[in-house]
Amino acid sequence: MKNKMKKQLLLRFSALMAVLCVCLTAFAAYGENNLAPIAAPRLFIAKGASDAKGTFSCVNYGNKPIASFHYKASMNGKVIEEKDVKLAEPIKVNESGKLHIAIPAINKMGDYQLVCEVTHVNGKYNESTVTASTLDITVLTKVPTCRVVFEDYTAIWCPNCPRATAIMEHLAKKHPDDFIGIAVHRNDPMAVDGYFGDKSEVTGYPTVWASRRNKVTGFVGEDQYQEVKQRGALMDVEVKAEWNANGSAVNVLSTTTFRTDVANGNYALGYVLQEDSMHNANWVQKNTFSGSMAFLGESEELDFFVNSPRYIYGLKFNHVVRAFIGVNKGLQGSLPKKAVADQAIEHKTVFKGAGQQWTMQNKNNLHVVVLVIDNATHHIVNAARCHIEPHNTTAIAPIKAVGERTEVARFNLRGQRLSAPEAGINIVKYSDGSVEKVCVRP
């Protein structure tokens, strides 16, 4: 009976795969002149910008090269551009080219749509089943700096983990300003327990997530980095941190500034304390890439592991998580539901228990990372990283280190309750009963 059921399931699966193959083949090979425009992810542009361009990938699904095509672009039903394009190099079958369309200056914040329709290919009607595509556009007061976060779940006992380590080191070197690596060790001397991102499951080691959007494959991670980077962000975020007076805790202040009005956001902040250059002469990183010449040339960082022994002693480990606060879904109340464009939102937290709840090898190698988490999508939508400065360097007013408190109410000096931070002095009440005056910069 079981064998019969298995056979039926196998036959159904085979039939389904056959149908899918037929459908894909029919789409790809339909007609000689078949060009499908595919919009890039949502585009963020600054209000009044005169140099913005929308990007579409034009894929040749026909059965002959494409030397020319005609397209029409419109916004909100109004045609803004219509052109014949003659290509110096034809688009080969199953390959694509880029089409960049100039976007007229928009002086009002909000969401817009740019529609690109390819009407003719090689002088004939476009035979594609997808002749048009829509690019979503959001107009902001300014375009925020978007930083990409890779979370690497790793361990020194894992022989395949050098692949992920090489990716992290490669991107940190290539994109020093906009890449933030976080290495989450498991069951080894650098391990931390309980760190995980909402909806970003770990199915094996290594597992690397790009801003909790996509799992990272391959050996360099550049494609996943660019995919997140090109999506952009709605907000700027910065962070600063300093030691308390006796060096037992780290006081942290983040500043989040949305570049458009937010009516009903679902954002929250998480924090990570991490250390670079951790090492010990007795730690051994297993390395399955040793002597695997087929991987040479992927990156300098992976070449190091190819040229290293199967057991590496004394390796220095970067981006290592030592402590964290709210990294799953963020701290409740750390960002308001409503926000006003360009109005800075400050949030404070504290990493307590230095040398007790978490340890360090070298305090000069510590950093703090703030994560902006969108709980509607489960993605990390922006982040920032900073060194930890000496006490009284950054003028961060200390808060009581009594756990993960959250904001429960905010008032202005007239005693009126605020739905979002307001420029000037705000009176903030927290879940632990404490009340503070917070200066919000305009």
C-alpha positions in Angstrom: 0.0 0.0 0.0 2.8 2.4 1.0 4.7 1.6 -2.2 1.6 2.2 -4.3 1.0 5.6 -2.7 4.7 6.6 -3.2 4.4 5.6 -6.9 1.3 7.7 -7.3 2.9 10.7 -5.6 6.0 10.3 -7.8 3.9 10.2 -11.0 2.0 13.3 -9.9 5.2 15.2 -9.1 6.7 14.1 -12.5 3.6 15.3 -14.3 3.7 18.7 -12.5 7.3 19.2 -13.4 6.6 18.4 -17.0 3.8 21.0 -17.1 6.1 23.6 -15.5 8.9 22.9 -18.0 6.4 23.1 -20.9 5.1 26.4 -19.6 8.5 27.9 -19.1 9.7 26.8 -22.5 6.6 28.1 -24.2 7.1 31.5 -22.5 10.8 31.7 -23.3 10.5 30.6 -26.9 7.3 32.3 -27.8 8.0 34.2 -31.1 11.1 35.7 -32.6 10.8 39.2 -31.1 10.1 38.8 -27.4 11.4 41.4 -25.0 10.1 41.6 -21.4 10.9 44.6 -19.2 11.4 43.9 -15.5 11.3 46.7 -12.9 14.0 47.1 -10.3 13.0 47.2 -6.6 11.3 50.3 -5.2 13.2 53.5 -6.0 13.8 56.2 -3.4 14.4 59.7 -4.7 14.8 63.1 -3.2 12.0 65.7 -3.6 12.9 68.0 -6.5 15.7 65.8 -7.8 16.4 66.3 -11.5 18.8 63.5 -12.1 16.8 60.4 -10.9 16.5 57.4 -13.2 14.3 54.4 -13.1 16.0 51.1 -14.1 14.4 48.2 -16.0 16.0 44.9 -17.0 14.9 43.9 -20.5 15.1 40.2 -21.0 15.2 38.5 -24.4 12.8 35.6 -24.2 12.6 35.2 -28.0 14.6 33.0 -30.3 16.8 35.6 -32.1 19.0 38.5 -31.0 17.4 41.9 -30.4 19.0 44.8 -32.2 16.4 47.5 -31.5 13.2 48.1 -29.6 10.6 50.9 -29.0 9.3 51.7 -25.5 6.9 54.1 -23.9 7.2 55.3 -20.3 4.4 56.9 -18.3 3.8 58.1 -14.7 0.3 58.2 -13.3 -1.2 57.8 -16.7 0.9 60.6 -18.4 3.5 59.7 -21.0 6.9 61.1 -20.0 9.1 59.5 -22.6 8.8 57.5 -25.8 11.8 56.3 -27.8 13.3 54.0 -30.4 16.5 52.3 -29.0 19.1 51.0 -31.4 21.6 48.7 -29.6 25.4 48.8 -30.4 25.5 45.2 -29.1 22.3 43.1 -29.7 20.7 41.4 -26.7 21.3 37.7 -27.1 18.7 35.0 -26.5 18.0 34.5 -22.8 20.2 37.5 -21.9 19.2 41.0 -20.8 20.1 44.6 -21.1 19.5 47.7 -18.9 17.1 50.5 -19.7 17.4 53.7 -17.7 14.5 56.2 -17.9 14.8 59.8 -16.7 12.3 60.7 -14.0 11.0 64.3 -14.1 11.5 66.3 -10.9 8.8 65.6 -8.3 8.2 68.2 -5.7 5.7 66.4 -3.5 6.5 63.6 -1.1 4.6 60.3 -1.6 4.4 57.2 -3.7 4.4 57.1 -7.5 4.6 54.5 -10.3 6.7 54.5 -13.4 5.3 52.2 -16.1 7.6 51.0 -18.9 6.0 49.3 -21.9 8.0 47.8 -24.7 5.8 47.9 -27.8 8.0 46.9 -30.7 11.1 44.7 -31.0 13.3 44.6 -34.1 10.8 46.8 -35.8 7.9 44.4 -35.2 5.2 44.1 -32.5 6.6 42.8 -29.2 5.5 39.1 -28.9 6.2 38.9 -25.2 3.4 37.9 -22.8 4.9 40.6 -20.5 5.2 43.8 -22.4 5.0 46.2 -19.4 6.4 46.5 -15.9 5.8 49.0 -13.1 8.5 50.6 -10.9 7.3 51.8 -7.5 8.8 55.2 -6.5 8.9 56.9 -3.1 9.7 60.6 -2.9 11.5 61.6 0.3 12.9 64.8 1.7 16.4 63.3 1.1 17.7 59.8 0.2 18.9 58.1 3.3 22.2 56.2 3.6 21.3 52.5 3.5 23.6 50.0 5.2 23.4 46.2 4.6 23.6 43.7 7.5 24.9 40.2 7.0 24.2 37.8 10.0 26.6 34.8 9.8 25.6 31.9 12.0 29.0 30.1 12.4 31.3 28.0 14.6 34.9 27.0 14.6 33.9 23.3 14.7 32.1 23.8 11.3 34.5 22.9 8.4 32.3 24.7 5.8 32.1 27.9 7.8 35.2 29.5 6.2 33.1 30.1 3.1 30.9 32.5 5.1 33.9 34.0 7.0 35.5 34.8 3.6 32.2 36.4 2.4 32.0 38.6 5.5 35.7 39.7 5.3 35.4 40.3 1.6 32.4 42.6 1.9 33.8 44.4 4.9 36.9 45.3 2.9 35.0 46.1 -0.3 32.2 48.2 1.3 33.7 49.5 4.6 31.1 52.3 5.0 27.9 50.5 4.1 28.4 46.8 5.1 27.9 45.6 8.7 28.8 42.0 9.5 27.5 40.2 12.6 29.0 36.8 13.4 26.8 34.6 15.7 28.9 31.7 17.1 27.4 28.5 18.3 28.8 25.9 20.7 32.3 27.3 20.6 34.4 29.6 22.9 32.8 32.7 21.3 29.2 31.4 21.4 26.2 33.4 22.5 22.8 31.8 23.2 19.4 33.1 22.1 20.4 35.3 19.2 18.1 34.8 16.2 16.2 37.0 13.8 12.4 36.8 13.3 11.6 34.5 10.3 15.3 34.1 9.4 15.7 30.4 10.3 19.1 28.7 10.6 19.0 25.4 8.8 22.7 24.5 9.1 26.1 25.9 9.5 27.1 28.3 8.1 23.8 30.1 7.4 24.1 33.8 6.3 21.2 36.2 6.0 21.4 39.4 4.0 19.4 41.9 6.1 17.0 39.0 6.8 15.8 39.2 3.2 17.7 36.5 1.5 20.0 33.6 2.4 23.5 34.3 1.0 24.8 31.7 -1.5 28.1 31.5 -3.4 31.4 32.7 -2.3 31.5 36.6 -2.3 27.9 37.7 -1.4 28.1 40.7 -3.7 24.8 40.0 -5.5 22.9 39.7 -2.2 24.6 42.9 -0.9 23.6 44.9 -4.0 20.0 43.6 -4.0 19.5 44.9 -0.4 21.5 48.1 -1.1 19.5 49.0 -4.2 16.2 48.7 -2.3 17.2 51.7 -0.1 15.7 52.8 3.1 13.0 55.2 4.4 15.1 56.5 7.3 18.6 57.5 8.3 20.0 56.0 11.5 23.1 56.7 13.5 24.5 55.4 16.8 27.0 56.4 19.4 28.2 54.6 22.6 30.4 55.3 25.6 31.5 53.5 28.7 30.0 54.4 32.0 32.1 55.8 34.8 33.4 52.5 36.2 33.6 50.6 33.0 30.9 48.1 33.9 28.4 49.1 31.2 28.1 50.7 27.8 25.6 53.6 27.4 24.1 53.7 23.9 22.2 56.5 22.0 20.7 56.0 18.6 19.1 58.6 16.4 16.5 57.6 13.7 15.2 60.1 11.2 12.5 59.2 8.8 12.7 61.0 5.5 8.9 60.9 4.9 5.9 61.0 7.1 5.0 57.6 8.6 1.3 57.2 9.6 1.3 53.6 10.9 4.8 52.2 11.0 5.8 48.9 12.6 9.5 49.5 13.2 11.6 48.8 16.2 15.3 49.0 17.2 17.6 46.1 18.2 21.2 46.5 19.4 24.3 44.3 19.1 27.6 44.6 21.0 30.4 42.9 19.0 34.2 42.5 19.0 36.8 42.2 16.3 40.1 40.4 16.3 39.1 37.7 18.8 41.7 35.0 19.0 43.3 32.3 21.1 46.3 30.1 20.3 44.2 27.0 21.3 41.2 27.7 19.1 41.0 25.6 16.0 39.0 26.5 12.9 38.1 23.4 10.9 38.6 24.1 7.2 37.2 21.9 4.4 38.5 24.3 1.7 42.2 23.4 2.4 43.9 22.5 -0.8 40.6 22.8 -2.9 42.2 24.5 -5.9 38.9 24.7 -7.7 37.9 27.6 -5.4 41.0 29.7 -6.0 40.2 33.1 -7.5 36.8 33.5 -6.0 38.2 36.1 -3.6 41.4 36.8 -1.8 39.7 36.0 1.5 38.6 32.5 0.3 42.1 32.0 -1.3 43.5 32.3 2.3 41.5 29.3 3.4 42.3 27.3 0.3 46.0 27.9 1.0 45.6 27.1 4.8 45.7 23.7 6.5 42.5 21.7 7.4 42.9 22.8 11.1 43.8 26.5 11.5 45.2 27.7 14.8 45.4 31.3 16.0 42.9 32.7 13.5 41.4 36.1 14.3 37.7 36.4 14.3 35.8 39.6 13.5 32.2 40.8 14.0 31.7 38.5 16.9 28.5 39.0 19.0 29.3 39.5 22.7 25.9 40.8 23.8 22.6 41.9 22.3 19.3 43.6 23.1 16.0 43.1 21.2 17.6 41.6 18.0 14.6 39.3 17.3 11.8 41.8 16.8 13.3 45.0 18.3 12.5 46.7 21.5 8.8 47.4 21.8 8.2 51.2 21.8 11.7 52.1 20.7 10.2 53.7 17.5 6.8 55.3 17.4 4.0 54.2 15.1 3.8 57.8 13.7 6.8 59.8 12.6 7.2 63.2 11.0 9.7 63.6 8.1 13.1 64.9 9.2 12.3 64.8 12.9 15.0 63.0 14.8 13.9 60.2 17.2 16.4 59.4 20.0 16.5 56.1 21.9 18.7 55.0 24.7 19.7 51.6 26.0 22.5 50.1 28.0 24.7 47.0 27.9 25.4 46.2 31.5 27.5 43.5 33.1 30.8 44.0 31.4 33.1 41.2 32.6 30.2 39.3 34.2 27.2 38.9 31.8 29.5 39.3 28.8 33.3 39.3 28.4 35.8 40.9 26.1 39.4 40.3 25.0 40.2 43.9 24.1 37.8 46.8 24.8 39.4 48.8 22.0 38.0 46.3 19.5 34.4 46.6 20.6 31.6 48.2 18.5 27.9 48.7 18.9 25.4 48.1 16.1 21.8 49.4 15.9 19.4 47.6 13.8 16.1 49.1 12.4 13.7 46.1 12.1 10.5 46.3 10.1 8.2 43.9 11.9 5.7 44.0 9.0 8.3 42.3 6.7 10.7 40.8 9.3 13.6 42.6 7.4 16.4 44.7 8.7 15.8 47.9 6.8 18.8 49.9 8.0 21.6 49.9 10.5 24.6 51.8 11.9 27.8 50.9 13.7 30.1 52.8 16.0 33.2 52.4 18.3 32.7 52.7 22.0 34.2 55.9 23.3 35.6 56.6 26.8 33.3 57.9 29.5 32.0 61.5 29.1 33.2 61.7 25.4 29.8 61.6 23.7 27.6 63.3 26.3 25.2 60.4 26.5 23.2 60.8 29.6 23.1 57.5 31.5 19.9 55.5 32.0 19.2 53.1 34.8 20.6 49.7 33.9 17.6 47.7 35.1 16.8 45.6 32.0 15.1 46.3 28.7 12.8 49.1 29.5 10.5 50.6 26.9 8.9 53.9 26.3 5.2 53.9 27.4 4.3 57.6 27.0 5.7 60.9 25.8 4.6 64.5 26.7 5.7 68.0 25.8 6.4 70.7 28.4 2.7 71.7 28.3 1.7 68.3 29.5 0.2 67.3 26.2 0.6 63.7 25.2 2.6 63.2 22.0 2.1 60.5 19.4 5.6 61.0 18.1 8.8 62.8 19.2 8.5 66.6 18.9 11.4 69.0 18.4 12.4 70.5 21.7 12.2 69.0 25.3 10.1 65.8 25.5 9.2 64.2 28.8 9.4 60.4 28.4 7.9 57.9 30.7 9.3 54.3 30.7 8.0 50.9 31.6 10.1 50.7 34.7 8.4 53.8 36.1 11.3 56.2 35.4 10.8 59.5 33.7 13.4 61.5 31.7 13.6 64.8 29.8 14.8 64.1 26.3 16.0 66.9 23.9 14.9 66.1 20.4 16.8 68.0 17.7 14.7 69.7 15.0 
